[in-house]
Amino acid sequence: MQLTVLPAGWQCAADDGATLLLAAQAGGVRLPSSCRNGTCRTCICRLESGSVRYLIDWPGVSADEKRDGWILPCVAVAQSDVTLLAPAAKLIAT
C-alpha cells in the first residue's frame, strides 16, 4: 500500500501492520508526534482518501472529528492506499 502526504505530495510505502506515523518516518517524512499512543493529538491530520484501522479501541479523536476525516496516524494502520493532509510534515534530513 502507498501513503501520500499532502500538501507536498510525498509518497512512501505503508507496510501492512505499521502505523502511518512509522511508515512516513521510514519513507523519510516526519509527521508531528509526541506520545505515539493516541492520546496527545500532536499528530492529528486529515484522511483525504483511503481507509485505516486503529490499533487501540478509541483513539483521542471525537466522533465528530472521526466523521470529518481526522485521524491519529500514530495508532492508525492503512487498509488501502492512503492520502493524508498534514501541513506540518517535513522531510527528514539525511
C-alpha positions as CSV (number, residue, x, y, z in Angstrom):
1,M,0.0,0.0,0.0
2,Q,1.1,3.6,-0.5
3,L,1.0,6.6,1.8
4,T,0.8,10.1,0.2
5,V,1.4,13.1,2.4
6,L,-0.2,16.4,1.2
7,P,0.2,19.2,0.5
8,A,3.8,18.3,-0.7
9,G,2.7,15.1,-2.3
10,W,5.5,12.9,-0.7
11,Q,4.9,9.2,-1.2
12,C,6.2,6.1,0.6
13,A,5.2,2.5,1.4
14,A,2.6,1.9,4.1
15,D,3.6,-1.7,5.0
16,D,1.0,-4.0,6.4
17,G,0.8,-3.6,10.2
18,A,3.0,-0.5,10.5
19,T,1.4,2.7,11.8
20,L,1.1,5.5,9.4
21,L,3.5,7.6,11.6
22,L,6.2,4.9,11.4
23,A,5.5,4.3,7.7
24,A,6.0,8.0,7.0
25,Q,9.2,8.1,9.1
26,A,10.6,5.0,7.3
27,G,9.8,6.8,4.0
28,G,11.7,10.0,5.1
29,V,8.8,12.1,6.2
30,R,8.4,13.4,9.7
31,L,4.9,13.9,10.9
32,P,4.5,15.9,14.1
33,S,4.3,13.4,17.1
34,S,4.8,13.2,20.8
35,C,3.1,10.3,22.7
36,R,2.7,7.8,19.9
37,N,-0.2,6.1,21.7
38,G,-3.2,8.1,20.6
39,T,-3.7,10.4,23.5
40,C,-1.8,13.7,22.9
41,R,-3.2,14.5,19.5
42,T,0.0,16.1,18.3
43,C,-0.1,14.0,15.1
44,I,-3.7,14.6,14.2
45,C,-4.2,15.0,10.5
46,R,-7.0,14.6,7.9
47,L,-7.5,11.4,6.0
48,E,-8.2,12.7,2.5
49,S,-8.6,9.3,0.9
50,G,-8.3,5.6,1.8
51,S,-9.2,3.7,4.9
52,V,-7.4,2.9,8.1
53,R,-7.9,0.8,11.2
54,Y,-6.8,1.7,14.7
55,L,-4.5,-0.3,17.0
56,I,-6.5,0.9,20.0
57,D,-10.2,0.8,20.7
58,W,-10.8,4.5,21.0
59,P,-8.1,6.9,19.9
60,G,-8.1,10.6,21.1
61,V,-10.4,11.9,18.4
62,S,-14.1,12.7,18.9
63,A,-16.9,11.1,17.0
64,D,-17.4,14.3,15.1
65,E,-13.7,14.5,14.2
66,K,-13.7,10.9,13.0
67,R,-16.8,11.7,10.9
68,D,-15.0,14.7,9.4
69,G,-11.9,12.6,8.5
70,W,-9.5,13.4,11.3
71,I,-7.2,10.6,12.3
72,L,-4.2,9.9,14.6
73,P,-1.5,8.3,12.4
74,C,0.4,7.2,15.5
75,V,-2.2,4.5,16.1
76,A,-3.7,4.1,12.5
77,V,-2.7,1.4,10.1
78,A,-3.5,1.6,6.3
79,Q,-6.1,-0.8,4.9
80,S,-5.7,0.7,1.4
81,D,-3.7,3.3,-0.3
82,V,-3.9,6.4,2.0
83,T,-3.6,10.1,1.4
84,L,-3.1,12.4,4.5
85,L,-3.3,16.2,4.7
86,A,-0.5,17.0,7.1
87,P,0.7,20.6,6.5
88,A,3.3,20.4,9.3
89,A,5.0,17.4,7.8
90,K,8.7,17.8,6.9
91,L,11.3,15.8,5.1
92,I,13.7,14.1,7.4
93,A,17.2,15.5,6.9
94,T,19.6,12.8,5.7
